[in-house]
Each structure stands twice: as C-alpha cells, then as structure tokens.
Amino acid sequence: MGCGRVGSELAAGVLGTLAVLGLWVVRLGLRPLDAIGSTAAAIADGDLSQRVDRAEPHTEVGRLGLALNAMLGQIESAFQAKDASERKLRRFVADASHELRTPLAAVRAYAELFTRGADRRPDDLARSMEGITRESERMSLLVDDLLLLARLDEGRPLE
C-alpha cells in the first residue's frame, strides 16, 4: 500500500511541477502580447509615437507587432499631414483677411469723404466714386481668387 501512495504523491508532484512549468511557459509566451497591449494603451492616451518593441518576423506575435508598427507609422503621418494642412489653412485665412482689410479701409475712407461734403464738390465726388469702384473691383478679384482656391481644394473641376 505504501508504494501506491508514494507513486500517487510522486505523480501529483510531477503533475503540479508540469502545471507550474506550463504556466510559466505560457506567461513567457504572452509577454510580447502584454507589451503590445501596453503600447496600444499608450497610443489610446494620445502618444502616436509609440511603437511595439522587438517586433520580429519570426513569430506570429512579432508579425502582429510589425503590422501594428506599420499601421501606426501611417496614422502618425496622416495626423502630421492634417496638422500641416490646418496650419496652412490658418495662415491662408490670416493672409486673405489682411489682403481684404486694405481695400475695405479705402472704401470706408472714400465713403467718409463723400459724407463730409464730396457730394457738393464735383472733383471730390468723382475721385471718391472712382476710388470706391477701384477698391471694390480689387476686393472682387480677391474674393474670386478665394473661391477658386476653395474649389481647387475641394477637387471640383475648373470652368
């Protein structure tokens, strides 16, 4: 009887050791997935510069890491392009506003000249009206250019 009990204790010990060893091997194998999970969490928090370390083409997990790194590179490039485009748009709007401000100020000045009595002096009246016409034509050209640029940006065909 003692021999059977020792054998079953030995078998239980061997099974326990195998279970612990198996658990250790599984955890060791899942470490790269934990690293990918940590990288994904950092990316979700907004850090698009993160990459999966030790992404190697020799294992399935490594190939997953390589694919994730490639995808992240494309996403980061797309965000950088979007940011650059937004900066250009803001600069363009500021420049366009500045360009329109000048003729508007001139039109206001000519209109003020008219209200201060230019309507009673034919030479001043003619100069005011010519100035208003010239500056409004300048604004029209600027607005036409802005509309053309907007159409080009949308990819619409030019007429």
Steps between C-alpha positions, in 0.01 A plus 500: 500500500781743582646460157171602331472803722856611423432450128185710510677772701783491251253521210322792668834673553601443139159629380528803727851573373383459141206735566728766650750455216218520243365816662847653494545413131158645411572823688839521334332458161238765578753767603519644148120529496516684832754737343266554202215567744710757686597668173136507390401659832765772457376566148140518625618767744617705202868413456518404132878475511485172695609182321504133591850402615665186372250446219663217307379313192583157649186462714132573456509750786807663346325530163202653680738753656652581160155550348398720792817708467439546126140604565610742770754655265229565243262642761771727639586621149132569429466703820815697419367573151165609648675730748715651223190555286320671789801727560505595130126569508531723807788691339300533177193633682717751687664613174164525320354702788795736485471539122126578523546746785696746284238558226223505762679776688538697176130462415409620850731800459346594165148459641593723794637758260165491320305552824724796591390698201657344192152478352501882475842515330498326158875428493495342846184309416653354183821406687299334781288299259805393295678393817199304625466333159872416479518356852176303465637348176818410688292332773299315236822361349619390843168331574505330158850371575381369837209320336734350239731373772203354689386316186851370436522382861170312462626340179221652294571548128586848379272670251 
